Amino acid sequence: MSQIISIILVLNLCFAGGTILVILHGMYISKKTRALDMDSIHNLEKRNISDGPKSQF
């Protein structure tokens, strides 16, 4: 019985570790490899200012 519980705990720890790695990869690692295009950011800010406030619905 204790072997089954330890197997379940090990699998749970592996799943949790994999989930954390996927989240960290999405947050940090993939953003570092992509270069930011400053022109597109500037155009996006200018477009948001010129649009004015909009209703969300």
Phi, psi and omega in degrees: 000319181290332177293322179295318180295318179293326176295317179297319179295319179295316178297322178296318179294321178296318179296318180294319178296318178297320179296317179296319179296320179296318179295315179295322179296318180291328184277318191244307192293316183288334178284332179288329182282335179272129177278139179279133177266107186291329179295319181291326177294317180296317179295323179294318179295319181294321180293320180295323180290319183286336180290327182080182181288140179235155175283142180282346186256000000 
